[in-house]
Amino acid sequence: MISPTQFKTGIVIKTDNKLFSITGYQHVKPGKGPAYYRTKLKNLKTDGIIEKTFRSDEKIENVFLEEKKLTYLYHDHEIYYFMDQENYEQLPLNKNVCGDILDFLTENTEVTAAIAENEIISLNLPNFIELRIKHAEPGARGDTAKSTSTKTALLENGAKIQVPIFINEGDRIKIDTRTKQYAGKAK
């Protein structure tokens, strides 16, 4: 249990039987009455943002987040299967828990899972991943000097991304998963 005086951005708390991450907080000392904390909380299941106030003397349940390495195996319609790298147990996850990492998820990709109360809250890809270009229109002769020109390319996992015009079908590229943009040719 923690008090609002110990709030920090990013910690996870449990209130109203739901898990929330604190995205912002402000200590308010009105002219009359007791001080309180105004917070912005992000629901870890629905990604919804709510605002809630807490009295300074209130006790709130602090939730410990554990990080675990998982390997993506395969998917079957709406269910995605990951393997725990410590005990080799397979974990089925619904598509909505996986979130926006599905754009760059390929078999045997290692992800980091944030776990609270024995439940996976979120999955994160490594900052950079390498994928092969499945289809890209060929660049015209002489276009290699123009670094500002881009074209749409289809990746091996079905995602589309903007790449420089000199990238060809079959090339392996690095992608920054945080910005979802081309980051260079893979070596």
N, CA, C and O of each residue as an XYZ file, in Angstrom:
748
protein
N       0.844     -1.176      0.000
C       0.000      0.000      0.000
C       0.892      1.243      0.000
O       1.893      1.314      0.713
N       0.501      2.208     -0.813
C       1.240      3.471     -0.854
C       0.257      4.620     -0.658
O      -0.953      4.458     -0.815
N       0.798      5.770     -0.316
C      -0.038      6.960     -0.220
C       0.202      7.806     -1.469
O       1.213      7.624     -2.146
N      -0.698      8.715     -1.780
C      -0.514      9.561     -2.970
C       0.765     10.391     -2.941
O       1.227     10.837     -3.992
N       1.347     10.608     -1.767
C       2.600     11.363     -1.703
C       3.744     10.596     -2.352
O       4.780     11.184     -2.660
N       3.576      9.300     -2.564
C       4.609      8.466     -3.185
C       4.352      8.227     -4.672
O       5.058      7.434     -5.294
N       3.367      8.891     -5.247
C       3.062      8.723     -6.663
C       4.235      9.162     -7.525
O       4.911     10.148     -7.234
N       4.461      8.402     -8.596
C       5.435      8.739     -9.629
C       4.823      8.324    -10.959
O       4.043      7.374    -11.027
N       5.177      9.031    -11.992
C       4.691      8.671    -13.317
C       5.223      7.284    -13.691
O       6.415      7.008    -13.557
N       4.323      6.424    -14.159
C       4.721      5.092    -14.602
C       4.426      3.979    -13.618
O       4.417      2.814    -14.017
N       4.183      4.282    -12.337
C       3.906      3.184    -11.411
C       2.500      2.653    -11.657
O       1.640      3.358    -12.185
N       2.280      1.415    -11.272
C       0.993      0.754    -11.490
C       0.290      0.623    -10.143
O       0.869      0.164     -9.158
N      -0.971      1.038    -10.128
C      -1.778      0.935     -8.916
C      -3.055      0.176     -9.229
O      -3.452      0.042    -10.386
N      -3.697     -0.324     -8.162
C      -4.979     -1.005     -8.319
C      -6.019     -0.193     -7.569
O      -5.918      0.007     -6.358
N      -7.011      0.268     -8.300
C      -8.120      0.994     -7.704
C      -9.395      0.574     -8.420
O      -9.383      0.357     -9.632
N     -10.484      0.458     -7.687
C     -11.768     -0.018     -8.228
C     -11.611     -1.395     -8.890
O     -12.272     -1.691     -9.886
N     -10.732     -2.229     -8.328
C     -10.446     -3.588     -8.842
C      -9.944     -3.597    -10.284
O     -10.137     -4.581    -10.999
N      -9.301     -2.510    -10.717
C      -8.716     -2.425    -12.052
C      -7.274     -1.936    -11.914
O      -6.928     -1.221    -10.974
N      -6.445     -2.342    -12.875
C      -5.047     -1.914    -12.877
C      -4.887     -0.666    -13.729
O      -5.373     -0.597    -14.858
N      -4.193      0.322    -13.164
C      -3.960      1.583    -13.856
C      -2.487      1.958    -13.748
O      -1.825      1.657    -12.754
N      -1.990      2.615    -14.780
C      -0.653      3.193    -14.764
C      -0.827      4.700    -14.617
O      -1.664      5.301    -15.290
N      -0.039      5.306    -13.740
C      -0.135      6.748    -13.535
C       0.603      7.450    -14.671
O       1.810      7.275    -14.840
N      -0.134      8.248    -15.449
C       0.485      8.982    -16.553
C       0.764     10.431    -16.182
O       1.531     11.113    -16.862
N       0.150     10.898    -15.117
C       0.389     12.260    -14.649
C      -0.295     12.481    -13.315
O      -1.319     11.863    -13.025
N       0.269     13.359    -12.508
C      -0.349     13.673    -11.220
C       0.020     15.091    -10.822
O       1.015     15.655    -11.277
N      -0.823     15.651     -9.952
C      -0.603     17.018     -9.518
C      -1.078     17.144     -8.077
O      -2.186     16.718     -7.749
N      -0.253     17.722     -7.221
C      -0.626     17.986     -5.835
C      -1.395     19.296     -5.797
O      -0.917     20.316     -6.295
N      -2.590     19.270     -5.205
C      -3.436     20.455     -5.145
C      -3.691     20.803     -3.680
O      -4.166     19.968     -2.910
N      -3.379     22.023     -3.307
C      -3.602     22.522     -1.939
C      -4.566     23.692     -2.037
O      -4.151     24.831     -2.253
N      -5.873     23.406     -1.876
C      -6.840     24.496     -1.977
C      -6.750     25.435     -0.764
O      -6.164     25.081      0.259
N      -7.326     26.613     -0.887
C      -7.321     27.570      0.214
C      -8.068     27.043      1.423
O      -7.679     27.300      2.562
N      -9.139     26.307      1.178
C      -9.913     25.697      2.251
C      -9.914     24.190      2.053
O      -9.949     23.714      0.918
N      -9.876     23.453      3.122
C      -9.970     22.006      3.047
C      -8.618     21.344      2.900
O      -7.593     22.009      2.754
N      -8.634     20.009      2.940
C      -7.374     19.249      2.876
C      -6.788     19.188      1.470
O      -7.493     19.389      0.480
N      -5.508     18.912      1.398
C      -4.814     18.759      0.113
C      -5.228     17.431     -0.525
O      -5.636     16.495      0.162
N      -5.116     17.372     -1.844
C      -5.433     16.135     -2.558
C      -4.545     16.040     -3.798
O      -3.869     16.995     -4.179
N      -4.569     14.862     -4.412
C      -3.791     14.614     -5.626
C      -4.752     14.359     -6.777
O      -5.626     13.496     -6.691
N      -4.585     15.116     -7.851
C      -5.352     14.926     -9.076
C      -4.467     14.104    -10.006
O      -3.333     14.490    -10.291
N      -4.984     12.964    -10.481
C      -4.168     12.064    -11.306
C      -4.842     11.775    -12.645
O      -6.062     11.860    -12.785
N      -4.010     11.433    -13.615
C      -4.471     10.864    -14.877
C      -4.007      9.418    -14.869
O      -2.819      9.140    -14.708
N      -4.943      8.505    -15.041
C      -4.654      7.078    -14.971
C      -5.007      6.407    -16.290
O      -6.048      6.682    -16.886
N      -4.118      5.521    -16.733
C      -4.357      4.760    -17.957
C      -4.739      3.338    -17.572
O      -3.976      2.640    -16.905
N      -5.920      2.917    -17.996
C      -6.376      1.555    -17.734
C      -5.511      0.604    -18.551
O      -5.413      0.748    -19.769
N      -4.882     -0.365    -17.893
C      -3.947     -1.252    -18.589
C      -4.640     -2.290    -19.459
O      -3.991     -2.901    -20.308
N      -5.928     -2.506    -19.276
C      -6.645     -3.458    -20.128
C      -7.246     -2.779    -21.349
O      -7.165     -3.307    -22.458
N      -7.849     -1.611    -21.150
C      -8.577     -0.967    -22.240
C      -7.824      0.201    -22.862
O      -8.252      0.716    -23.894
N      -6.711      0.637    -22.264
C      -5.935      1.799    -22.701
C      -6.700      3.112    -22.560
O      -6.261      4.144    -23.069
N      -7.831      3.078    -21.880
C      -8.606      4.299    -21.647
C      -7.947      5.155    -20.572
O      -7.314      4.631    -19.655
N      -8.096      6.466    -20.687
C      -7.528      7.404    -19.715
C      -8.671      7.966    -18.871
O      -9.694      8.399    -19.401
N      -8.479      7.951    -17.545
C      -9.457      8.566    -16.652
C      -8.733      9.537    -15.731
O      -7.517      9.456    -15.552
N      -9.490     10.450    -15.154
C      -8.946     11.350    -14.148
C      -9.588     10.987    -12.824
O     -10.795     10.752    -12.747
N      -8.769     10.943    -11.782
C      -9.270     10.578    -10.465
C      -8.505     11.358     -9.419
O      -7.314     11.624     -9.579
N      -9.193     11.727     -8.338
C      -8.535     12.437     -7.249
C      -8.405     11.515     -6.046
O      -9.266     10.672     -5.793
N      -7.316     11.690     -5.312
C      -7.052     10.920     -4.101
C      -6.736     11.889     -2.968
O      -6.031     12.878     -3.166
N      -7.264     11.599     -1.776
C      -6.904     12.381     -0.596
C      -5.469     12.052     -0.212
O      -5.001     10.949     -0.491
N      -4.768     12.972      0.413
C      -3.364     12.768      0.791
C      -3.182     11.637      1.784
O      -2.126     11.005      1.807
N      -4.195     11.365      2.611
C      -4.064     10.320      3.635
C      -4.604      8.961      3.173
O      -4.599      8.001      3.944
N      -5.066      8.875      1.932
C      -5.626      7.643      1.388
C      -4.526      6.618      1.121
O      -3.396      6.990      0.805
N      -4.851      5.331      1.244
C      -3.913      4.251      0.940
C      -4.382      3.549     -0.331
O      -5.549      3.177     -0.454
N      -3.461      3.373     -1.272
C      -3.758      2.761     -2.567
C      -2.850      1.556     -2.742
O      -1.688      1.572     -2.338
N      -3.402      0.506     -3.354
C      -2.627     -0.715     -3.564
C      -1.636     -0.524     -4.712
O      -2.023     -0.204     -5.836
N      -0.361     -0.724     -4.411
C       0.705     -0.645     -5.398
C       0.876     -2.038     -6.011
O       0.899     -3.030     -5.282
N       0.994     -2.125     -7.330
C       1.116     -3.407     -8.015
C       2.521     -3.531     -8.584
O       3.014     -2.621     -9.251
N       3.157     -4.656     -8.317
C       4.506     -4.914     -8.815
C       4.419     -5.464    -10.239
O       3.692     -6.423    -10.497
N       5.164     -4.853    -11.159
C       5.226     -5.330    -12.543
C       6.463     -6.197    -12.726
O       7.573     -5.801    -12.371
N       6.261     -7.366    -13.275
C       7.365     -8.285    -13.553
C       7.571     -8.329    -15.059
O       6.607     -8.322    -15.825
N       8.826     -8.374    -15.479
C       9.118     -8.488    -16.908
C       9.603     -9.898    -17.208
O      10.392    -10.475    -16.459
N       9.115    -10.440    -18.320
C       9.474    -11.790    -18.719
C       9.750    -11.816    -20.211
O       9.096    -11.115    -20.984
N      10.717    -12.624    -20.613
C      11.027    -12.794    -22.035
C      10.167    -13.928    -22.594
O      10.127    -15.029    -22.045
N       9.482    -13.630    -23.697
C       8.654    -14.619    -24.381
C       9.067    -14.693    -25.843
O       9.598    -13.731    -26.398
N       8.821    -15.838    -26.457
C       9.090    -16.027    -27.880
C       7.767    -16.289    -28.590
O       6.997    -17.162    -28.189
N       7.511    -15.525    -29.648
C       6.286    -15.720    -30.422
C       6.412    -16.990    -31.249
O       7.411    -17.193    -31.938
N       5.380    -17.857    -31.178
C       5.397    -19.119    -31.909
C       4.505    -19.070    -33.155
O       4.999    -19.200    -34.275
N       3.207    -18.885    -32.966
C       2.266    -18.882    -34.088
C       0.940    -18.296    -33.624
O       0.758    -18.017    -32.439
N       0.003    -18.109    -34.572
C      -1.333    -17.661    -34.187
C      -2.392    -18.500    -34.876
O      -2.177    -19.068    -35.946
N      -3.545    -18.556    -34.219
C      -4.687    -19.310    -34.716
C      -5.898    -18.384    -34.589
O      -6.498    -18.282    -33.519
N      -6.247    -17.723    -35.668
C      -7.322    -16.725    -35.705
C      -7.032    -15.581    -34.733
O      -6.118    -14.795    -34.981
N      -7.774    -15.467    -33.647
C      -7.644    -14.356    -32.704
C      -6.667    -14.654    -31.565
O      -6.379    -13.765    -30.763
N      -6.153    -15.874    -31.476
C      -5.274    -16.271    -30.378
C      -3.831    -16.378    -30.876
O      -3.551    -17.022    -31.886
N      -2.919    -15.725    -30.135
C      -1.492    -15.745    -30.448
C      -0.775    -16.524    -29.357
O      -1.043    -16.334    -28.171
N       0.138    -17.404    -29.762
C       0.820    -18.281    -28.809
C       2.270    -17.851    -28.623
O       3.010    -17.654    -29.586
N       2.652    -17.712    -27.361
C       4.003    -17.329    -26.976
C       4.570    -18.397    -26.051
O       3.828    -19.073    -25.339
N       5.901    -18.545    -26.067
C       6.548    -19.514    -25.193
C       7.371    -18.776    -24.147
O       8.162    -17.890    -24.470
N       7.174    -19.153    -22.890
C       7.970    -18.613    -21.795
C       9.369    -19.201    -21.924
O       9.512    -20.422    -21.985
N      10.407    -18.364    -21.967
C      11.764    -18.847    -22.196
C      12.378    -19.508    -20.968
O      13.413    -20.165    -21.076
N      11.751    -19.344    -19.794
C      12.290    -19.965    -18.590
C      11.806    -21.399    -18.417
O      12.604    -22.296    -18.146
N      10.488    -21.621    -18.574
C       9.946    -22.958    -18.328
C       9.340    -23.608    -19.574
O       8.766    -24.693    -19.475
N       9.452    -22.977    -20.730
C       8.993    -23.483    -22.021
C       7.480    -23.739    -22.071
O       7.003    -24.533    -22.882
N       6.747    -23.068    -21.210
C       5.299    -23.171    -21.193
C       4.724    -22.277    -22.294
O       5.214    -21.171    -22.522
N       3.669    -22.769    -22.981
C       3.024    -21.972    -24.021
C       1.906    -21.138    -23.412
O       1.078    -21.643    -22.654
N       1.894    -19.843    -23.761
C       0.894    -18.923    -23.239
C       0.024    -18.416    -24.380
O       0.528    -17.739    -25.277
N      -1.275    -18.726    -24.370
C      -2.166    -18.185    -25.397
C      -2.609    -16.784    -25.002
O      -2.986    -16.546    -23.855
N      -2.562    -15.855    -25.958
C      -2.977    -14.479    -25.699
C      -3.963    -14.029    -26.757
O      -3.806    -14.325    -27.942
N      -4.971    -13.319    -26.318
C      -5.950    -12.765    -27.231
C      -5.306    -11.653    -28.062
O      -4.356    -11.008    -27.619
N      -5.822    -11.442    -29.246
C      -5.275    -10.446    -30.178
C      -5.245     -9.045    -29.570
O      -4.301     -8.292    -29.813
N      -6.268     -8.679    -28.777
C      -6.314     -7.325    -28.219
C      -5.254     -7.091    -27.148
O      -4.882     -5.943    -26.909
N      -4.754     -8.145    -26.492
C      -3.668     -7.985    -25.514
C      -2.360     -7.679    -26.241
O      -1.530     -6.920    -25.741
N      -2.182     -8.269    -27.419
C      -0.957     -8.076    -28.194
C      -0.811     -6.642    -28.673
O       0.307     -6.137    -28.785
N      -1.919     -5.983    -28.955
C      -1.874     -4.570    -29.341
C      -1.255     -4.337    -30.707
O      -1.444     -5.122    -31.636
N      -0.511     -3.244    -30.810
C       0.012     -2.819    -32.111
C       1.341     -3.476    -32.479
O       1.937     -3.103    -33.489
N       1.824     -4.437    -31.699
C       3.065     -5.113    -32.082
C       2.830     -6.122    -33.196
O       3.784     -6.618    -33.796
N       1.561     -6.430    -33.478
C       1.250     -7.442    -34.486
C       1.756     -7.070    -35.870
O       1.986     -7.947    -36.702
N       1.933     -5.767    -36.129
C       2.425     -5.323    -37.433
C       3.810     -5.891    -37.745
O       4.118     -6.151    -38.907
N       4.634     -6.084    -36.739
C       6.018     -6.500    -36.967
C       6.361     -7.827    -36.300
O       7.537     -8.159    -36.150
N       5.352     -8.582    -35.903
C       5.571     -9.860    -35.226
C       5.774    -10.967    -36.250
O       4.931    -11.167    -37.125
N       6.882    -11.685    -36.149
C       7.139    -12.855    -36.985
C       7.524    -14.012    -36.075
O       7.878    -13.804    -34.914
N       7.456    -15.213    -36.596
C       7.787    -16.388    -35.783
C       9.185    -16.264    -35.191
O      10.111    -15.767    -35.832
N       9.313    -16.726    -33.958
C      10.564    -16.728    -33.181
C      11.044    -15.334    -32.789
O      12.206    -15.168    -32.418
N      10.168    -14.327    -32.864
C      10.523    -12.997    -32.389
C      10.466    -12.987    -30.870
O       9.503    -13.465    -30.270
N      11.505    -12.440    -30.255
C      11.543    -12.342    -28.797
C      10.872    -11.038    -28.373
O      11.206     -9.967    -28.879
N       9.924    -11.139    -27.442
C       9.225     -9.961    -26.925
C       9.390     -9.918    -25.410
O       9.706    -10.926    -24.779
N       9.173     -8.739    -24.837
C       9.214     -8.574    -23.390
C       7.783     -8.357    -22.915
O       7.092     -7.460    -23.398
N       7.339     -9.182    -21.967
C       5.983     -9.083    -21.440
C       6.010     -8.418    -20.073
O       6.857     -8.734    -19.238
N       5.081     -7.496    -19.849
C       4.888     -6.887    -18.531
C       3.750     -7.646    -17.866
O       2.636     -7.694    -18.387
N       4.041     -8.243    -16.700
C       3.078     -9.106    -16.018
C       2.741     -8.507    -14.661
O       3.631     -8.158    -13.886
N       1.442     -8.393    -14.381
C       0.963     -7.934    -13.080
C      -0.122     -8.894    -12.617
O      -1.056     -9.194    -13.359
N       0.008     -9.371    -11.385
C      -0.964    -10.303    -10.803
C      -1.185    -11.521    -11.699
O      -2.324    -11.919    -11.940
N      -0.097    -12.109    -12.188
C      -0.104    -13.303    -13.040
C      -0.889    -13.122    -14.336
O      -1.403    -14.091    -14.894
N      -0.979    -11.901    -14.808
C      -1.678    -11.614    -16.052
C      -0.807    -10.717    -16.920
O      -0.248     -9.732    -16.437
N      -0.692    -11.058    -18.201
C       0.115    -10.253    -19.113
C      -0.640     -8.971    -19.433
O      -1.767     -9.000    -19.926
N       0.005     -7.849    -19.141
C      -0.604     -6.541    -19.339
C      -0.248     -5.984    -20.715
O      -1.107     -5.448    -21.415
N       1.022     -6.115    -21.099
C       1.447     -5.578    -22.399
C       2.648     -6.354    -22.910
O       3.356     -7.016    -22.151
N       2.859     -6.255    -24.218
C       4.006     -6.871    -24.880
C       4.787     -5.786    -25.604
O       4.201     -4.876    -26.191
N       6.111     -5.885    -25.562
C       6.967     -4.916    -26.246
C       7.978     -5.644    -27.114
O       8.611     -6.608    -26.685
N       8.117     -5.164    -28.344
C       9.124     -5.693    -29.261
C      10.476     -5.073    -28.933
O      10.540     -4.058    -28.240
N      11.559     -5.676    -29.425
C      12.859     -4.995    -29.329
C      12.782     -3.677    -30.111
O      11.923     -3.527    -30.980
N      13.661     -2.735    -29.813
C      13.625     -1.429    -30.484
C      13.809     -1.541    -31.991
O      13.203     -0.780    -32.745
N      14.640     -2.483    -32.438
C      14.873     -2.673    -33.871
C      14.685     -4.138    -34.224
O      15.147     -5.025    -33.508
N      14.001     -4.382    -35.336
C      13.867     -5.744    -35.852
C      14.261     -5.738    -37.320
O      14.252     -4.700    -37.981
N      14.608     -6.924    -37.817
C      14.980     -7.073    -39.222
C      13.937     -7.916    -39.930
O      13.564     -8.989    -39.454
N      13.467     -7.424    -41.072
C      12.500     -8.154    -41.887
C      12.907     -8.061    -43.353
O      13.617     -7.141    -43.760
N      12.444     -9.027    -44.130
C      12.748     -9.078    -45.561
C      11.608     -8.410    -46.339
O      10.437     -8.523    -45.974
N      11.976     -7.716    -47.413
C      10.993     -7.094    -48.300
C      10.414     -8.185    -49.194
O      11.144     -8.846    -49.932
N       9.101     -8.368    -49.121
C       8.426     -9.378    -49.936
C       8.097     -8.823    -51.320
O       8.246     -9.515    -52.327
N       7.647     -7.565    -51.360
C       7.329     -6.950    -52.643
C       7.593     -5.446    -52.572
O       7.203     -4.779    -51.614
N       8.249     -4.938    -53.580
C       8.484     -3.491    -53.718
C       8.640     -3.188    -55.197
O       9.266     -3.949    -55.934
N       8.076     -2.093    -55.618
C       8.242     -1.673    -57.008
C       9.714     -1.365    -57.234
O      10.345     -0.755    -56.371
N      10.277     -1.764    -58.357
C      11.699     -1.471    -58.602
C      11.934      0.026    -58.776
O      11.110      0.739    -59.348
N      13.066      0.479    -58.277
C      13.448      1.889    -58.444
C      13.982      2.119    -59.846
O      14.597      1.237    -60.444
N      13.743      3.302    -60.355
C      14.240      3.634    -61.694
C      15.732      3.930    -61.632
O      16.248      4.320    -60.585
N      16.412      3.750    -62.730
C      17.850      3.988    -62.793
C      18.143      5.449    -62.462
O      17.514      6.355    -63.009
N      19.094      5.670    -61.568
C      19.463      7.019    -61.170
C      18.733      7.510    -59.930
O      19.062      8.576    -59.410
N      17.747      6.759    -59.441
C      16.996      7.187    -58.260
C      17.731      6.916    -56.954
O      17.262      7.342    -55.899
N      18.857      6.228    -56.985
C      19.554      5.877    -55.746
C      20.152      7.081    -55.049
O      20.431      7.015    -53.852
N      20.354      8.164    -55.749
C      20.952      9.354    -55.144
C      19.938     10.163    -54.347
O      20.310     10.954    -53.480
N      18.673      9.966    -54.636
C      17.633     10.724    -53.932
C      17.262     10.004    -52.641
O      16.591      8.973    -52.681
N      17.685     10.528    -51.514
C      17.383      9.870    -50.242
C      16.028     10.284    -49.691
O      15.542      9.675    -48.738
N      15.403     11.313    -50.272
C      14.123     11.782    -49.766
C      12.940     11.078    -50.407
O      11.831     11.152    -49.878
N      13.137     10.399    -51.524
C      12.050      9.701    -52.199
C      11.763      8.384    -51.487
O      12.680      7.650    -51.118
N      10.471      8.095    -51.301
C      10.095      6.831    -50.667
C       9.034      6.130    -51.492
O       8.399      6.721    -52.365
N       8.860      4.853    -51.189
C       7.823      4.046    -51.827
C       7.300      3.069    -50.785
O       7.949      2.833    -49.766
N       6.137      2.508    -51.040
C       5.540      1.541    -50.123
C       6.076      0.154    -50.448
O       6.132     -0.252    -51.609
N       6.472     -0.567    -49.394
C       6.975     -1.928    -49.570
C       6.184     -2.868    -48.675
O       5.790     -2.501    -47.567
N       5.956     -4.079    -49.160
C       5.267     -5.115    -48.406
C       6.318     -5.990    -47.736
O       7.209     -6.516    -48.403
N       6.216     -6.146    -46.416
C       7.178     -6.952    -45.667
C       6.769     -8.412    -45.652
O       5.643     -8.748    -46.018
N       7.679     -9.282    -45.230
C       7.427    -10.718    -45.225
C       6.264    -11.121    -44.326
O       5.675    -12.182    -44.531
N       5.919    -10.303    -43.337
C       4.811    -10.634    -42.442
C       3.498     -9.992    -42.866
O       2.494    -10.128    -42.166
N       3.485     -9.295    -44.001
C       2.259     -8.701    -44.520
C       2.089     -7.227    -44.206
O       1.173     -6.598    -44.736
N       2.938     -6.653    -43.364
C       2.844     -5.226    -43.031
C       3.396     -4.390    -44.180
O       4.223     -4.854    -44.964
N       2.922     -3.149    -44.264
C       3.413     -2.212    -45.274
C       4.153     -1.092    -44.570
O       3.764     -0.651    -43.489
N       5.234     -0.638    -45.206
C       6.071      0.407    -44.623
C       6.654      1.251    -45.748
O       6.847      0.766    -46.863
N       6.932      2.509    -45.449
C       7.583      3.393    -46.419
C       9.091      3.170    -46.350
O       9.686      3.219    -45.274
N       9.702      2.926    -47.508
C      11.147      2.688    -47.586
C      11.739      3.593    -48.659
O      11.016      4.058    -49.541
N      13.047      3.851    -48.597
C      13.689      4.628    -49.664
C      13.538      3.919    -51.007
O      13.353      2.703    -51.061
N      13.619      4.676    -52.067
C      13.360      4.165    -53.410
C      14.407      3.142    -53.868
O      14.137      2.350    -54.772
N      15.601      3.150    -53.253
C      16.649      2.220    -53.685
C      16.513      0.827    -53.054
O      17.293     -0.066    -53.385
N      15.550      0.623    -52.162
C      15.329     -0.698    -51.562
C      14.596     -1.575    -52.576
O      13.636     -1.145    -53.217
N      15.075     -2.820    -52.704
C      14.504     -3.746    -53.676
C      13.886     -4.958    -52.998
O      14.116     -5.225    -51.819
N      13.099     -5.679    -53.775
C      12.484     -6.907    -53.316
C      13.580     -7.883    -52.878
O      14.578     -8.055    -53.578
N      13.392     -8.521    -51.716
C      14.376     -9.479    -51.215
C      15.377     -8.890    -50.234
O      16.044     -9.638    -49.519
N      15.498     -7.562    -50.184
C      16.425     -6.923    -49.237
C      15.932     -7.113    -47.807
O      14.729     -7.170    -47.549
N      16.889     -7.212    -46.881
C      16.546     -7.229    -45.439
C      16.779     -5.823    -44.908
O      17.822     -5.213    -45.144
N      15.770     -5.320    -44.174
C      15.872     -3.976    -43.633
C      15.665     -3.983    -42.119
O      15.064     -4.896    -41.553
N      16.184     -2.932    -41.487
C      15.952     -2.721    -40.059
C      14.788     -1.755    -39.909
O      14.683     -0.772    -40.642
N      13.909     -2.050    -38.944
C      12.754     -1.205    -38.686
C      12.777     -0.793    -37.217
O      12.971     -1.625    -36.331
N      12.577      0.494    -36.974
C      12.456      1.002    -35.609
C      11.016      0.742    -35.173
O      10.090      1.356    -35.703
N      10.817     -0.164    -34.211
C       9.463     -0.553    -33.802
C       8.756      0.535    -33.004
O       7.531      0.505    -32.882
N       9.490      1.482    -32.466
C       8.860      2.572    -31.709
C       8.187      3.569    -32.637
O       7.113      4.082    -32.325
N       8.816      3.851    -33.788
C       8.258      4.811    -34.740
C       7.614      4.125    -35.940
O       6.918      4.768    -36.726
N       7.843      2.828    -36.083
C       7.327      2.029    -37.204
C       7.842      2.546    -38.541
O       7.112      2.595    -39.531
N       9.127      2.935    -38.545
C       9.718      3.478    -39.756
C      10.999      2.732    -40.117
O      11.623      2.077    -39.281
N      11.363      2.854    -41.381
C      12.594      2.296    -41.917
C      13.774      2.893    -41.162
O      13.828      4.104    -40.947
N      14.733      2.035    -40.752
C      15.891      2.521    -39.995
C      17.217      2.195    -40.674
O      18.272      2.574    -40.164
N      17.190      1.507    -41.805
C      18.418      1.192    -42.513
C      18.391     -0.210    -43.064
O      17.500     -1.004    -42.765
N      19.400     -0.499    -43.885
C      19.535     -1.845    -44.430
C      20.164     -2.745    -43.355
O      21.036     -2.315    -42.599
N      19.709     -3.983    -43.305
C      20.291     -4.952    -42.366
C      21.607     -5.451    -42.925
O      21.775     -5.558    -44.140
N      22.533     -5.753    -42.045
C      23.842     -6.236    -42.489
C      23.870     -7.732    -42.556
O      24.895     -8.314    -42.912
